[in-house]
C-alpha cells in the first residue's frame, strides 16, 4: 500500500513548472536584495552580524564581497529556471542561501527558513527532466514522469507550515485584534488603503481570515470541489500580504506552490503546451526504497517536532523567545526594549557603560534590547573585546521589554554576569526574568 502510494509514477508537469517559477523568484530575491539596499543595510554596513549561536565564525565577506555573493546566487537562480547544470546550480544556491541565513538573524524571517528547506528539497528533486537545457542537451535525461512522493513532499511541507501558523495565532493579542492594530499602524500612509487598514472591522477580518486561511487552504486546494475557490482566496491573501507587508518573493512563491494541487495535464496544457503526452501510471519501486522512506520519515518527524519544542521550555515563548525560530510562528508579536550594558573590570572594579551606537546599527540595537540571544551574544562580544585588551571583565545588563502594546517589564536579571554564563539551546536560560502575564 505504501509503495503504491509513494512510488507510483505520475506526470511531472507540476514539478517542472514549479522549478521555472522557483528559479525566477529566487533570482529576483537575490538581485532585488542588492537593488533595494537590503544587502548593504544588513550585510555591508554593520561592523559585524549576529549569526545563529554556534556560527559566529560565519560573517559577511569584506568590502563588496556580499554584492558579488548575491549576484552569484541570482545567476544560479536563472540557471535553475532554465534547467542548466541543474543539480550543481540548485545545490550551490542551497548552500549559499544557508550561509546567508546562518550568518545573520537581525532580519530573521520564517520565509527565509522555508526557502532554505525548499532549496535543498529542490536540489534533490529531478526537476530538470523536462523543459530544461539539461534535457535538451542530453535527451536520455528527458522524462515526463516522477514518483508520487515528490508531489506529496511539497504538499506535506506546506500543510505543516500553514497548520502551525494557524494554531500559533490562537493567543490573546491576536484574538482580541490588538496585535493587528499594532501591525497596521505603520501602514497608515499607504496609498489608497492606509486609512482603511486602520479600521476595526478590517482588523477583525484580517485576524479571522488569517487563522481560517492558514488552517484550511491546503485541504481546500486538495479537494476538487473547493480548489478554484481556495485558489481565488490564495491570490487575494498573498497579494494583500505582498502589498501591505512587503515581504519580497514569498507571496508569489506561495502562489507558485499551488501548481502541485491542480491536475498535471491542466498545468501541462497551460504552461508547457505539450497536450499529447500520455502518462502511464506504473509502479516503480527503486532499489534505494528504504533509504528514501527513511529520509522522508526522519525529515517530517523533525519538521513536526521542531515547532512544538517551545512547550518544553519554562515560561511563555512570546516573552522568552526560546523556541520561537524554526517553528512557523509568523507575524505574531512586536517587541520593543530599552537596555544598558555595564562592563566591570574585575581587577579594580572600574565601571564603563557601553554606547551602543559605537557598535550597532539601529536595527541591531532594537534586537539587542529585545531578544535574549542577541543580548547574550553582544555581552560575549564585549567580553572578547576587553579580553583582547588584557582585561578580565564582567558584563551586566539592565533591560526592559514590552510585547505588542503591553507594559514594559524587567527582562534580564541585572545581577547576572552575562559574560560568564553559557547559552542553553535545549533548556531555559534562568537569567531571563519571568513573564508578567504575557
Legacy VTK file of the C-alpha trace (Angstrom):
# vtk DataFile Version 3.0
C-alpha trace
ASCII
DATASET POLYDATA
POINTS 438 float
0.000 0.000 0.000
2.747 2.472 0.984
4.843 1.569 -2.055
1.866 2.028 -4.381
1.298 5.494 -2.947
4.898 6.698 -2.827
6.414 5.167 -5.944
3.595 5.280 -8.473
4.786 7.274 -11.487
2.846 10.472 -12.160
3.096 13.371 -14.595
5.993 15.674 -13.624
4.494 18.828 -15.165
3.804 20.312 -11.720
7.432 19.950 -10.630
8.819 21.251 -13.921
6.639 24.362 -13.911
7.388 24.992 -10.257
11.132 24.748 -10.989
10.812 27.520 -13.543
8.854 29.741 -11.136
11.170 28.916 -8.228
14.317 29.717 -10.203
12.926 33.035 -11.419
11.724 34.065 -7.964
14.935 33.248 -6.084
16.863 35.123 -8.760
14.559 38.120 -8.261
15.022 37.836 -4.485
18.814 37.920 -4.733
19.140 40.638 -7.351
16.385 42.576 -5.577
18.285 42.375 -2.280
21.130 44.243 -3.969
18.960 46.795 -5.764
16.761 47.661 -2.760
19.735 48.097 -0.424
18.950 45.061 1.761
22.440 43.646 1.256
24.034 47.000 2.056
21.975 47.609 5.216
22.084 44.058 6.527
25.465 42.678 5.498
27.761 45.509 4.382
27.189 48.481 6.688
27.154 46.659 10.079
30.537 46.213 11.724
29.536 42.600 12.411
26.406 40.486 12.173
24.552 38.426 14.740
24.776 34.910 13.395
22.982 31.915 14.816
24.693 30.884 18.037
27.430 28.407 17.165
28.021 30.031 13.784
29.759 33.197 14.993
32.637 32.341 12.661
30.288 32.835 9.726
30.485 36.546 8.915
29.860 38.526 5.704
32.593 38.814 3.119
34.598 42.055 3.435
34.250 45.054 1.145
31.892 44.478 -1.759
32.060 40.707 -1.340
28.410 40.260 -0.393
27.247 42.079 -3.518
29.114 39.504 -5.609
27.798 36.733 -3.362
24.183 37.724 -4.008
24.846 38.304 -7.701
26.144 34.743 -7.951
23.056 33.435 -6.154
20.853 35.414 -8.515
22.636 33.884 -11.500
22.245 30.409 -10.008
18.518 31.112 -9.775
18.433 31.814 -13.516
20.316 28.577 -14.205
17.765 26.707 -12.094
14.955 28.369 -14.027
16.269 27.268 -17.438
17.440 23.931 -16.069
21.105 24.179 -16.971
23.576 22.190 -14.849
20.572 21.911 -12.580
21.943 19.760 -9.773
25.100 21.810 -9.417
23.190 25.100 -9.611
20.486 24.001 -7.156
22.910 22.640 -4.552
25.207 25.667 -4.905
22.263 28.005 -4.323
21.049 25.915 -1.356
24.413 26.079 0.396
24.936 29.761 -0.368
21.451 30.705 0.845
22.001 28.659 4.004
25.208 30.612 4.568
23.305 33.909 4.403
20.586 32.523 6.656
23.026 31.425 9.343
25.349 34.443 9.212
22.684 36.964 10.169
19.420 36.872 12.107
18.824 40.588 12.585
16.492 40.355 9.593
15.223 36.889 10.538
12.129 35.786 8.701
10.342 32.427 8.732
10.179 32.704 4.965
13.970 32.648 4.755
13.907 29.394 6.707
11.274 27.962 4.348
13.395 28.927 1.354
16.413 27.198 2.895
14.426 23.974 3.302
12.932 24.291 -0.169
16.328 24.944 -1.755
17.666 21.598 -0.544
14.421 19.779 -1.376
14.506 21.111 -4.932
18.195 20.237 -5.298
17.366 16.567 -4.695
14.292 16.530 -6.947
14.630 15.615 -10.672
13.103 18.924 -11.719
15.220 19.217 -14.878
13.814 16.203 -16.725
11.616 18.343 -18.991
11.532 21.901 -20.361
15.201 22.334 -19.495
18.517 22.879 -21.219
19.824 19.766 -19.481
17.141 17.616 -21.134
17.723 19.291 -24.479
21.467 18.728 -24.355
21.070 15.180 -23.022
17.910 13.558 -24.469
18.461 10.462 -22.298
17.626 12.634 -19.300
14.223 13.641 -20.629
11.187 12.238 -18.826
7.555 13.207 -18.332
7.090 11.324 -15.064
8.203 11.383 -11.445
7.385 9.309 -8.340
4.305 10.390 -6.407
6.289 11.019 -3.193
7.828 14.133 -4.749
4.482 15.887 -5.082
3.389 14.863 -1.600
6.645 16.017 -0.031
5.818 19.565 -1.126
2.176 19.268 -0.060
3.016 17.890 3.385
5.656 20.574 3.947
3.098 23.255 3.108
0.497 21.628 5.346
2.913 21.718 8.284
3.812 25.367 7.651
0.233 26.584 7.317
-1.179 24.461 10.145
1.370 25.589 12.724
0.989 29.197 11.544
-2.765 28.962 12.139
-2.512 27.370 15.599
0.125 29.898 16.714
-2.378 32.719 16.102
-4.711 31.352 18.779
-3.451 33.628 21.536
-4.878 36.652 23.311
-3.369 39.561 21.362
-4.396 38.041 18.035
-7.868 37.015 19.151
-8.686 40.430 20.633
-7.269 42.038 17.439
-4.880 44.277 19.364
-1.817 42.921 17.577
-3.468 43.515 14.194
-3.809 47.141 15.262
-0.074 47.195 16.059
0.709 45.678 12.653
-1.382 48.195 10.742
-0.293 51.442 12.398
2.884 51.832 10.305
0.756 51.346 7.161
-1.320 54.479 7.759
0.342 56.401 4.925
-0.083 53.648 2.325
-1.571 54.879 -0.943
-5.367 54.456 -1.065
-5.626 51.781 1.634
-3.712 53.398 4.520
-6.768 54.741 6.355
-8.771 51.628 5.538
-6.172 49.469 7.258
-6.762 51.386 10.499
-10.438 50.398 10.667
-11.513 47.995 13.419
-13.603 45.849 11.078
-10.546 45.365 8.857
-8.544 44.188 11.881
-11.284 41.680 12.719
-11.376 40.456 9.126
-7.585 40.089 8.929
-7.434 38.180 12.231
-10.229 35.754 11.407
-9.222 35.280 7.783
-5.584 34.713 8.772
-6.499 31.844 11.090
-9.009 30.221 8.747
-6.921 30.594 5.591
-3.821 29.013 7.154
-5.880 26.180 8.622
-7.983 25.332 5.579
-6.113 26.331 2.428
-4.191 23.076 1.883
-7.214 20.772 2.432
-9.352 23.081 0.281
-6.808 23.012 -2.552
-6.641 19.220 -2.371
-10.423 18.831 -2.716
-11.528 19.323 -6.297
-14.864 20.909 -5.349
-13.218 23.732 -3.385
-9.945 24.026 -5.321
-10.847 27.002 -7.518
-12.383 28.903 -4.596
-9.302 28.219 -2.464
-7.074 29.353 -5.323
-9.023 32.610 -5.636
-8.660 33.208 -1.889
-4.954 32.395 -2.180
-4.490 35.051 -4.842
-6.222 37.660 -2.681
-4.421 36.618 0.526
-0.924 36.579 -0.933
-1.298 39.755 -2.993
-2.675 41.504 0.101
0.362 40.343 2.096
2.704 41.375 -0.702
1.392 44.933 -0.813
0.724 45.515 2.889
3.682 43.734 4.486
6.294 43.999 1.705
7.731 40.505 2.227
9.556 40.021 -1.043
9.031 36.979 -3.249
7.269 34.817 -0.726
3.632 35.597 -1.559
4.449 34.750 -5.173
6.352 31.614 -4.183
3.283 30.563 -2.196
1.127 31.056 -5.284
3.614 29.027 -7.324
3.158 26.134 -4.891
-0.476 25.829 -5.991
0.587 24.100 -9.227
1.003 20.929 -7.137
-2.741 20.919 -6.396
-4.096 21.161 -9.942
-4.312 18.319 -12.433
-0.907 17.775 -14.074
-2.430 17.731 -17.552
-4.027 21.120 -16.874
-0.648 22.506 -15.820
0.991 20.935 -18.858
-1.611 22.353 -21.241
-1.329 25.874 -19.831
2.403 26.215 -19.273
4.234 23.563 -21.286
1.997 23.312 -24.382
2.554 19.554 -24.653
-1.010 18.287 -24.932
-0.382 14.842 -26.420
1.623 13.329 -23.593
0.307 10.002 -22.305
1.353 9.159 -18.767
1.307 5.505 -17.773
0.833 5.336 -14.025
3.074 2.354 -13.392
4.632 1.323 -10.098
8.434 1.519 -9.997
9.900 0.716 -6.596
13.583 1.769 -6.634
16.408 -0.247 -5.143
17.019 2.513 -2.583
13.378 2.401 -1.498
14.223 2.006 2.204
16.647 4.937 2.082
14.008 7.228 0.542
11.322 6.189 3.028
13.746 6.527 5.935
14.910 10.006 4.949
11.350 11.220 4.396
10.250 9.775 7.725
13.080 11.382 9.675
12.705 14.722 7.892
8.986 15.068 8.568
9.343 13.755 12.109
11.756 16.627 12.785
9.502 19.120 10.992
6.563 18.071 13.146
8.516 18.266 16.419
10.547 21.462 15.952
7.551 23.827 16.143
6.488 22.176 19.405
9.788 22.466 21.231
8.890 25.745 22.950
6.473 23.736 25.116
9.495 22.047 26.708
10.884 25.409 27.881
9.875 27.235 31.012
7.663 30.311 30.608
5.850 31.813 27.616
7.630 31.748 24.242
6.193 35.179 23.422
8.231 36.551 26.323
11.388 34.430 26.338
11.650 33.820 22.553
13.078 30.385 23.392
11.828 28.006 20.709
10.354 30.754 18.548
12.524 30.336 15.468
12.082 27.418 13.046
8.502 26.990 14.228
6.305 28.916 11.743
5.244 31.463 14.348
4.746 34.165 11.731
3.758 37.801 12.341
2.657 37.183 15.918
4.263 39.891 18.023
6.184 43.107 18.121
8.968 43.604 20.661
10.443 46.832 21.956
13.048 47.256 24.630
15.452 49.516 26.434
18.849 48.301 27.516
22.066 49.412 29.206
25.312 47.413 29.244
27.708 47.829 32.162
31.249 46.470 31.877
33.059 45.938 35.184
36.819 45.389 35.373
37.354 42.541 37.862
40.785 43.836 38.914
39.861 47.350 40.009
36.030 47.377 39.789
36.211 50.162 37.223
32.827 50.563 35.521
32.148 51.543 31.937
28.726 51.993 30.338
28.628 50.968 26.694
27.422 53.320 23.993
25.590 51.027 21.585
25.897 53.475 18.680
29.614 52.713 18.630
28.903 49.086 17.764
25.452 48.568 16.289
23.058 49.737 13.586
19.603 50.923 14.650
18.024 47.590 13.745
20.696 45.688 15.639
20.157 47.909 18.682
16.458 47.026 18.672
17.269 43.322 18.538
19.904 43.527 21.285
17.435 45.385 23.513
14.542 42.995 22.900
15.802 39.458 22.201
17.736 37.423 24.785
20.082 35.632 22.391
21.133 38.953 20.847
21.721 40.375 24.333
23.833 37.381 25.327
25.837 37.426 22.095
26.629 41.122 22.442
27.773 40.540 26.027
30.071 37.784 24.759
31.429 40.116 22.106
32.186 42.780 24.712
33.959 40.200 26.848
36.086 39.122 23.868
36.959 42.724 23.021
38.145 43.510 26.553
39.981 40.182 26.870
41.997 41.111 23.774
42.942 44.307 25.616
44.199 42.237 28.540
41.223 42.952 30.803
39.103 40.412 32.676
35.579 41.848 32.810
32.016 41.185 33.838
29.058 42.336 31.747
25.787 43.282 33.420
22.589 44.390 31.745
19.585 46.472 32.714
16.831 45.681 30.267
13.102 46.322 29.982
10.921 44.845 27.248
7.329 45.131 26.143
5.354 42.847 23.843
2.935 44.474 21.393
1.035 47.197 23.260
1.772 45.801 26.705
3.728 47.370 29.530
7.498 47.375 29.919
8.839 44.780 32.350
12.317 43.877 33.500
13.695 41.336 31.045
17.255 40.404 32.051
18.380 39.719 35.630
20.676 42.714 36.361
22.699 40.661 38.874
23.827 38.041 36.363
27.167 38.426 34.603
26.179 37.576 31.014
29.827 37.277 30.043
30.226 34.228 32.270
27.053 32.211 31.610
26.704 29.752 28.731
23.832 29.867 26.264
21.440 26.961 26.746
19.988 25.667 23.491
17.732 22.995 24.976
16.654 24.396 28.330
15.522 27.684 29.810
18.088 30.431 30.434
17.335 31.405 34.040
18.685 34.949 33.677
15.625 35.807 31.576
13.186 37.307 34.071
9.784 35.601 34.463
6.993 36.914 32.267
4.314 39.174 33.706
1.113 37.816 32.175
2.476 37.894 28.656
LINES 1 439
438 0 1 2 3 4 5 6 7 8 9 10 11 12 13 14 15 16 17 18 19 20 21 22 23 24 25 26 27 28 29 30 31 32 33 34 35 36 37 38 39 40 41 42 43 44 45 46 47 48 49 50 51 52 53 54 55 56 57 58 59 60 61 62 63 64 65 66 67 68 69 70 71 72 73 74 75 76 77 78 79 80 81 82 83 84 85 86 87 88 89 90 91 92 93 94 95 96 97 98 99 100 101 102 103 104 105 106 107 108 109 110 111 112 113 114 115 116 117 118 119 120 121 122 123 124 125 126 127 128 129 130 131 132 133 134 135 136 137 138 139 140 141 142 143 144 145 146 147 148 149 150 151 152 153 154 155 156 157 158 159 160 161 162 163 164 165 166 167 168 169 170 171 172 173 174 175 176 177 178 179 180 181 182 183 184 185 186 187 188 189 190 191 192 193 194 195 196 197 198 199 200 201 202 203 204 205 206 207 208 209 210 211 212 213 214 215 216 217 218 219 220 221 222 223 224 225 226 227 228 229 230 231 232 233 234 235 236 237 238 239 240 241 242 243 244 245 246 247 248 249 250 251 252 253 254 255 256 257 258 259 260 261 262 263 264 265 266 267 268 269 270 271 272 273 274 275 276 277 278 279 280 281 282 283 284 285 286 287 288 289 290 291 292 293 294 295 296 297 298 299 300 301 302 303 304 305 306 307 308 309 310 311 312 313 314 315 316 317 318 319 320 321 322 323 324 325 326 327 328 329 330 331 332 333 334 335 336 337 338 339 340 341 342 343 344 345 346 347 348 349 350 351 352 353 354 355 356 357 358 359 360 361 362 363 364 365 366 367 368 369 370 371 372 373 374 375 376 377 378 379 380 381 382 383 384 385 386 387 388 389 390 391 392 393 394 395 396 397 398 399 400 401 402 403 404 405 406 407 408 409 410 411 412 413 414 415 416 417 418 419 420 421 422 423 424 425 426 427 428 429 430 431 432 433 434 435 436 437
